[in-house]
Amino acid sequence: MQFLDKFASIIDNLSDKIGYLIGWITTIMVLIVFYDTVMRYAFNKGNVALQELEWHLFSVVFLIGAAYTLKQGGHVRVDIIFTNLSEKTKAWIDFSGTFIFLIPFCVMVILSTQGFIMNSWAVREVSPDPGGLGARYILKAMIPLGFSLLIVQGLSEAAKNFMVITGYNRKVTRNLKVTRNLKVTRNLKVTRKRRRDKS
């Protein structure tokens, strides 16, 4: 179990670093969109390269950030049952879903896009629009990279859920955010009390 715990921690740390990077890329993308919008509507000046850069960055954020979102439990769950289940039952559902749905789907996407990406690299694909960006084949390479990271993070989630199932851990990562928030809240309350005592 210690091996699984260490494995999950390593993968989670990697996803955290990727998430931090994606956060900065998102910030840059928002600034570019803002600048492009102002130039287009206020000064009637458009830029094909900037417009393409916007959706290039969005693609990177979506593909590479998916693993971090999975770690944070940020993917959409539409259900009325899951939230009321016990931690062990939730762990069983997530553990099974990882191997029945998540990993097979990721593998299917990687394999089905292999030829599409290889052809792009073979011809060194660029934008077909005048003034567009080059090296579009690099962007397409983000597809297998993103889904590979999703597989790796899925294995981390499966390891954490397995530890819950076996009783090694009581809760999965999805509850760590709540725990941290509670700790922060308690610290703030303590700080406020101390300030009041001083005053």
Salt bridges, closest charged atoms under 4 A:
ASP12 OD2 - LYS160 NZ 2.88
ASP16 OD1 - LYS71 NZ 3.17
ASP36 OD2 - ARG40 NH2 2.76
GLU52 OE2 - ARG136 NH2 3.64
GLU87 OE2 - LYS90 NZ 3.90
GLU87 OE1 - ARG174 NH2 3.66
ASP94 OD1 - ARG77 NH2 3.05
ASP94 OD2 - ARG174 NH1 2.66
GLU125 OE1 - LYS140 NZ 2.59
GLU157 OE2 - LYS160 NZ 2.80
